[in-house]
Structures are given as structure tokens and as C-alpha cells.
Amino acid sequence: MDEQRTRHHRSGPPWTHGGPRWRHGPDRWADRWAGTGVPWRSTLVLAVFVMVGTGFAAKNQTDREPLDAFARALLLAGPAFLLLRGTYPVVALFGAAATTLAYLAAGYPYGPVFATVAVGVFSAIVAGHRRAAWWAVGVLAVGHLLVGHWLYRYLPPEGDSPAPWGQELIGTAWVVAILAGAELVRARREQWLRERAERAAAEKRRADEERLRIARELHDVLAHSISVINVQAGVGLALLDSDPEQARTALTTIKAASKEALGEVRQVLDTLRTPGDAPRAPAPGLDRLPELVEQAARTGLTVEITTGGTKAALPPGADLAAFRIVQEALTNVVRHSGSRTARVAIRYAPGRVDLRVDDDGPATGTEQGGSGNGLAGMRERAAALGGTIEAGIRPDGGFRVHADLPFEPRALEDAP
């Protein structure tokens, strides 16, 4: 009750949301009960069915006790207990079973009174209270056997005879059918809940993977371009007075790098705005390595590229990952190495591409081990393809990034 009051307080009174809910007349009670979780509509239909059906059945059972006020009270008590089946299914089931057993013990006519127990059993099993449902059915069955085959001598109506065993077989079949149906619905409900949880987990996993992918793209684009801009800004400031022409060149490089960064960031953001559309520009790949070499040259870094093996056309995902790994490795050289030369070796093998980026060092900062997001992003890209990344200081003091990326071959052409 306290929980219901708290929930009602949080959601507000019924007339404050969902349109005008507070009306005069009989409908206002329906509106007020609709949001309480009480299954009053189905229970009302069941009560009418039990009352009317029992009335018709009583016309052909003149040997039973007539339907008096107490009988009708018992017929209504069962559905009344079922109003609790949404929140207290065990209480509702045992209450319906007790009133049904009391009705039978009083000698009243047989009829659809068992429907209340069937609904209670169904609700309890679906809610997970299987043991309670079996106990309730067992107690009702034993009580019915005692009343029909032993206690009938002491109970109304007078002169009653024992119930035929064929009737017990019919009742047993009815109970088995109810229990089997409830178990089937429970199993289907559990399966549906499990599938829904799996779908929610898969959607969350896809969302997390997409968020990581976008974070990697933005990091790689911005880290590389901002590193170029930072170096060139330092050059421009240092030469602004002594060599204005060289400072102008540095500013031109900054403008080109920032324009390229804005274009790539815009491309990433476009995929967020229209996730179902094809990208407006192709994703970068190893064919854009000359642009990286040119950008590195503007920072004073000389990049040597060698290619071995039979060149293969990489799938877009592997091509993008390879390009970003080389880009991030060169960015780290610019930011953290004193070397002004870097060597990029690309070797193709059947279904694999091997990337190696080396510089001669020494490291110029405390982040020489590459413990930041750059190396983590490279490892994530490689792992997404089933590949590996190794990065660390060489024995001679230089730094090496070595990536091994598998891919599905598409087309082959001779390496240059």
C-alpha cells in the first residue's frame, strides 16, 4: 500500500496527465481504476459468466441445494479474490480455491464455479508461483474427493449419494489441461522476456561499439591534424619576425590541416545525423598515404614508405583501420620523438597485411610508451578485425608500431 501511494504521488493525480481524466458519472470510476493495475474488467466479465452460467446449470440439477444469497455470495467471492491476482497471485488463488471448495461443500449446483480457480492457477503459474499453484490444485482436488465420496453423508443436500468416479476423471482431465496450458504460457513468456533482454543487450552492445568507433575516428582525425597545427604554429611564432616568408608557409600549412580536419569531422558527424545513408565521401585508406607523407613533411618529418608482397585491394574496414594505424603512429612520432625520419613498411600476404612504423628516437616526453588513447584506439581497431598490435621501444632506442591485420581478399593486382 505504501508503495502504491508513493507511485501515485510521483506520477501525479489522474487529472494532471493524459488529457482530461476526471469526469462525472460512471466513467470516472473506470478511469480511476484503469491506472491502478487491478484487472477489474476481466474479473467483472468472469463474475458475470460464473453467475449466469451457474444459474442456467442449476435448472438441470434439482437434486442440489437451490442458489440462495449465501451461494451467490460465494460465487462473487471467488472473482473478488481474483482482483488481487496482479499483485498477490498466491493469495488470489488460494482465496478462489477456498470459496470454490466451500461452495461445493454446501451442496450447491455444479457449474462454471471452477473457472475462478482456473484463472487463479493460470495467473500464479505465469507469475512464477508454480509450487503454490500445484498446492492449491491439490488441496482443492483432495477436498472435492472427500466431499464427494465420504463427507457427503454429513453435508447438504440430504439423501445425497457419492459422486460417480467418471466425474472425477473429467475433473482430473480439466485440471491437467489448465496446468499444461498455464505452464506453456509461462514458458513462452519466459522465452519472450529472455529474447527481449538479449535484443536489448545486443542493441546496447551495438550502440557501445558505434560510440567507440566514432570516438576512435574523431581522436585519430583531431590528434593528427592538431599535432600538425601545433608544430606549425610553433614554427610560425618563432620565425614571425626573422623569416616572415617561412612563417607564411607555416600558416598556410595550418590552414590546410585545419580544413582537412574539419572535412573529416564533418563526415563523421554526417554519419551520426543520417545513420542509414551512405557516406558522402569514401573512407580514407592506404591509397591516401601520400597525403600523410606530405603533411608530415610540413612538420619537418621525412617519411619513407616501402611495400612488399602482392598488393591486394583491402575491404573498406581493413583499409580504414590500416590507414588510421599508420596515421596515429606518425602522429606519435611528430609529438613524442626526437627523430625527424620515420619508416613505414607495408607487406601484403594472402589474407593479411603487415604494417610496421619505425623511428630512431629518442623520445622527447614522458608519454614515450604510448599509454594514451592513441595506442588504445589502434589496438581496438586491430582487435575488431581479429588482428594484433605490438608497440614499444626497440633495443637501439627507437620506437616501433607493428600491426598484423587479417582481411577477406577482394581483388589482386601487382604491387608497384
C-alpha positions, 0 to 999 in steps of 0.5 A, spaced: 500 500 500 505 504 501 508 503 495 502 504 491 501 511 494 508 513 493 507 511 485 501 515 485 504 521 488 510 521 483 506 520 477 501 525 479 493 525 480 489 522 474 487 529 472 494 532 471 496 527 465 493 524 459 488 529 457 482 530 461 481 524 466 476 526 471 469 526 469 462 525 472 458 519 472 460 512 471 466 513 467 470 516 472 470 510 476 473 506 470 478 511 469 480 511 476 481 504 476 484 503 469 491 506 472 491 502 478 493 495 475 487 491 478 484 487 472 477 489 474 474 488 467 476 481 466 474 479 473 467 483 472 466 479 465 468 472 469 463 474 475 458 475 470 459 468 466 460 464 473 453 467 475 449 466 469 452 460 467 451 457 474 444 459 474 442 456 467 446 449 470 442 449 476 435 448 472 438 441 470 440 439 477 434 439 482 437 434 486 442 440 489 441 445 494 437 451 490 442 458 489 440 462 495 444 469 497 449 465 501 451 461 494 451 467 490 455 470 495 460 465 494 460 465 487 462 473 487 467 471 492 471 467 488 472 473 482 473 478 488 479 474 490 481 474 483 482 482 483 488 481 487 491 476 482 496 482 479 499 483 485 498 477 490 497 471 485 498 466 491 493 469 495 488 470 489 488 463 488 488 460 494 482 465 496 478 462 489 480 455 491 477 456 498 470 459 496 470 454 490 471 448 495 466 451 500 461 452 495 461 445 493 461 443 500 454 446 501 451 442 496 450 447 491 449 446 483 455 444 479 457 449 474 462 454 471 464 455 479 471 452 477 473 457 472 475 462 478 480 457 480 482 456 473 484 463 472 487 463 479 492 457 477 493 460 470 495 467 473 500 464 479 503 459 474 505 465 469 507 469 475 512 464 477 508 461 483 508 454 480 509 450 487 503 454 490 499 453 484 500 445 484 498 446 492 492 449 491 490 444 485 491 439 490 488 441 496 482 443 492 482 436 488 483 432 495 477 436 498 472 435 492 474 427 493 472 427 500 466 431 499 464 427 494 465 420 496 465 420 504 463 427 507 457 427 503 453 423 508 454 429 513 453 435 508 447 438 504 443 436 500 440 430 504 439 423 501 445 425 497 449 419 494 457 419 492 459 422 486 460 417 480 468 416 479 467 418 471 466 425 474 472 425 477 476 423 471 473 429 467 475 433 473 482 430 473 482 431 465 480 439 466 485 440 471 491 437 467 489 441 461 489 448 465 496 446 468 499 444 461 496 450 458 498 455 464 505 452 464 506 453 456 504 460 457 509 461 462 514 458 458 513 462 452 513 468 456 519 466 459 522 465 452 519 472 450 522 476 456 529 472 455 529 474 447 527 481 449 533 482 454 538 479 449 535 484 443 536 489 448 543 487 450 545 486 443 542 493 441 546 496 447 552 492 445 551 495 438 550 502 440 557 501 445 561 499 439 558 505 434 560 510 440 567 507 440 568 507 433 566 514 432 570 516 438 576 512 435 575 516 428 574 523 431 581 522 436 585 519 430 582 525 425 583 531 431 590 528 434 593 528 427 591 534 424 592 538 431 599 535 432 600 538 425 597 545 427 601 545 433 608 544 430 606 549 425 604 554 429 610 553 433 614 554 427 610 560 425 611 564 432 618 563 432 620 565 425 614 571 425 619 576 425 626 573 422 623 569 416 616 572 415 616 568 408 617 561 412 612 563 417 607 564 411 608 557 409 607 555 416 600 558 416 598 556 410 600 549 412 595 550 418 590 552 414 590 546 410 590 541 416 585 545 419 580 544 413 582 537 412 580 536 419 574 539 419 572 535 412 573 529 416 569 531 422 564 533 418 563 526 415 563 523 421 558 527 424 554 526 417 554 519 419 551 520 426 545 525 423 543 520 417 545 513 420 542 509 414 545 513 408 551 512 405 557 516 406 558 522 402 565 521 401 569 514 401 573 512 407 580 514 407 585 508 406 592 506 404 591 509 397 591 516 401 598 515 404 601 520 400 597 525 403 600 523 410 607 523 407 606 530 405 603 533 411 608 530 415 613 533 411 610 540 413 612 538 420 619 537 418 618 529 418 621 525 412 617 519 411 619 513 407 614 508 405 616 501 402 611 495 400 612 488 399 608 482 397 602 482 392 598 488 393 591 486 394 585 491 394 583 491 402 575 491 404 573 498 406 574 496 414 581 493 413 583 499 409 580 504 414 583 501 420 590 500 416 590 507 414 588 510 421 594 505 424 599 508 420 596 515 421 596 515 429 603 512 429 606 518 425 602 522 429 606 519 435 612 520 432 611 528 430 609 529 438 613 524 442 620 523 438 626 526 437 627 523 430 625 527 424 625 520 419 620 515 420 619 508 416 613 505 414 613 498 411 607 495 408 607 487 406 601 484 403 600 476 404 594 472 402 589 474 407 593 479 411 597 485 411 603 487 415 604 494 417 610 496 421 612 504 423 619 505 425 623 511 428 630 512 431 628 516 437 629 518 442 623 520 445 622 527 447 616 526 453 614 522 458 608 519 454 614 515 450 610 508 451 604 510 448 599 509 454 594 514 451 588 513 447 592 513 441 595 506 442 588 504 445 584 506 439 589 502 434 589 496 438 581 496 438 581 497 431 586 491 430 582 487 435 575 488 431 578 485 425 581 479 429 588 482 428 594 484 433 598 490 435 605 490 438 608 497 440 614 499 444 621 501 444 626 497 440 633 495 443 637 501 439 632 506 442 627 507 437 620 506 437 616 501 433 608 500 431 607 493 428 600 491 426 598 484 423 591 485 420 587 479 417 582 481 411 577 477 406 581 478 399 577 482 394 581 483 388 589 482 386 593 486 382 601 487 382 604 491 387 608 497 384 
